[in-house]
Amino acid sequence: MSEPLLSVRDLRLVFRMATGEIEALHGVDFDIDPGSTVALVGESGSGKSVTAQAIMGILPGNARITSGQLIFNDPASGARTDIASLPAESPELQAIRGARISIIFQEPMVSLSPLHTVGDQVSEALFLHHAVSRAQGMEQTEAMLEMVGFPNPARALRTYPFELSGGLRQRAMIAMALVCRPSLLIADEPTTALDVTVQAQILNLIRDLQAELKMALLLITHDLGVVANMAQTVVVMYHGRIVERGAAAELFSEPGHPYLRALFKAVPRFGMERSERLVPVRAIEHELGEHFQTPASATAHGEALLDVRHLCKSFTIRGTGLFGRNESTEVKAVDDVSFAIQRGECLGLVGESGCGKTTVSKILMRALSPDSGSVEYHDQGEALDLLSLDDEAMMAMRCKMQLIFQDPFSSLSPRMTVFDIVREPLVIHQRGDTASQRELVQELMRLVGLDPRFLSRYPHSFSGGQRQRISIARALALQPQLLICDEPVSALDVSIQAQVLNLLKDLKSELGLTYLFISHNLAVIDYIADRVAVMHRGRLVEIASRDQLFSRAAHPYTRSLLQAVPHPDLARPLDFAAITASGGSDPDQWPAAFQLDAGSSAEWLDLGQGHRVRARANANPGEIVQ
């Protein structure tokens, strides 16, 4: 039996804080064999990324390894090195870092320098570790960019990161990590910020490159669907300790530790019963106070609360080159979008990044003005045209519509206490005096399952899930009828995500709320939405009830989204070939009935039971329903 490529033995690590030392890793042990894939699973704060940083020798200045070993057996030289014993700037560690062990970070835009071209950044490690000429290095860099799937590798050498999509930026990160052909690749949440179709492409790419380069992979993630499709061995971390490890087949069929069993129960799955609930690792209890009783108008289901008709919005992209010599181009971010949201329902709006979902939400909140179209809000029998309201009327209207943002950390002021944050809408709209505002804020905290004693704290002292519940409390302060939720759980771990989804579901029922829920996670949409609208490149392409859409999706783009969702089930692996064959987001690969070029007209085909799909006006319904 061969030696492991990397052996982590009794690794203990502390962080020096103003109040003393805090132990972050408590005796971590696991092995990575040559060519194998090990998944390191756990919530944020469990110690996954700190373990990766220790292996790479890139720990922050206030971190210190107190004991343990990180034994790396280099297959190229046969050398056996204890990484834990080497200073961060030692020549031995620098020779390993980037050349023999490489890492892909979670957020490519933060990890890539905006001031240097992709070619210069990818080739940097190559010139550092290998004696090659400039011409040879750029030739090898171009070959690596081609290997990771860049459509025009030669042009990509001269491209800056901000000119690339999220998927291409992550491919550039992969090329940078693999250009020296390392023995071990550490992928730290490599697909968390990506759409499902792009995520599937990146996972397939990593798996193919791993086989071609014969390298081992340490995959750090909290997504059990990704683990099921990638890993042979699973190591589960909780509060800096390994609580379970073993073959993926064993852990997925019979998870032994209560924490791993709890993680499986917290993951949204397709086909859940309407009465079935996610079970978070740590349940939260919320309390409905006297200020929050369901108004009679909110229970009148079946009538439209918001009616959106023929929205269009274009943006002009300025020309590039010296003095903008290249012509400016116009991009249609929202193209003839129409939908209605019934009072008391949750309409899910899904699609990839850049399809126009957030632009629609900004138009509804009047943060952007559309080029054309109408938005009507039906309030107690009166239809209000939101786009024609003056500033005073729109100010009053904001009491009825509120927005929950994607990132709770950046949407909460770090200079304000939680009390001031939640109270702010009441101050702006002059609701009550200070005493009544304090009473309502305390009630709002209990409503979202937080202790009112935390009101004097600042946002940085809360977890991601707690910060998002603070955002929900702020959005509910004015007791709105409609909540626009823009990716409210995409930045959260699965267990925290379950807490927030359950809370939103309960509040919708208890307060008679209406939701527009924007997401690219179809499993989340399946759990919370009543109807679903699918958006592609500024256009809606399919609208159906939750049951209709997920059981008999008609549009090829919807089908590709569903095929790309990784299931936390070894019996349902991703079919990468089918995802590619479906055409994905490329209309040129769709069946003829769905290809809408400049010379063809489109119409909504009614498939029954409120299920409609956008296709050619002369399309044969037999081509649609297969």
Salt bridges, closest charged atoms under 4 A:
GLU3 OE2 - ARG80 NH1 3.28
ASP10 OD1 - ARG12 NE 3.36
GLU21 OE2 - ARG64 NH2 2.77
GLU23 OE2 - ARG12 NH1 3.62
GLU23 OE1 - HIS26 ND1 3.21
ASP31 OD1 - ARG9 NH2 2.82
GLU43 OE2 - ARG282 NH2 2.79
ASP74 OD1 - ARG100 NE 3.23
ASP120 OD1 - ARG134 NH2 3.31
GLU189 OE2 - HIS222 ND1 3.09
ASP195 OD1 - HIS520 ND1 3.72
GLU276 OE2 - ARG269 NH2 2.73
GLU287 OE2 - ARG446 NE 3.93
GLU303 OE2 - ARG343 NE 2.89
ASP307 OD1 - ARG309 NH2 3.06
ASP335 OD1 - LYS332 NZ 3.68
ASP335 OD2 - ARG539 NE 2.89
ASP336 OD1 - HIS310 ND1 2.75
GLU345 OE2 - ARG531 NH2 2.79
GLU376 OE1 - HIS378 NE2 3.80
ASP379 OD2 - LYS400 NZ 3.60
GLU443 OE1 - HIS291 ND1 2.74
ASP451 OD2 - ARG453 NH2 2.56
GLU487 OE2 - HIS520 ND1 3.08
ASP493 OD1 - HIS222 ND1 3.25
ASP506 OD1 - ARG277 NH1 2.78
GLU510 OE1 - HIS286 NE2 2.90
ASP526 OD1 - ARG546 NE 2.76
ASP530 OD1 - ARG274 NH2 3.59
ASP530 OD2 - LYS508 NZ 3.49
GLU542 OE2 - HIS611 NE2 2.57
ASP547 OD1 - ARG546 NH1 3.28
ASP597 OD2 - ARG616 NH2 3.69
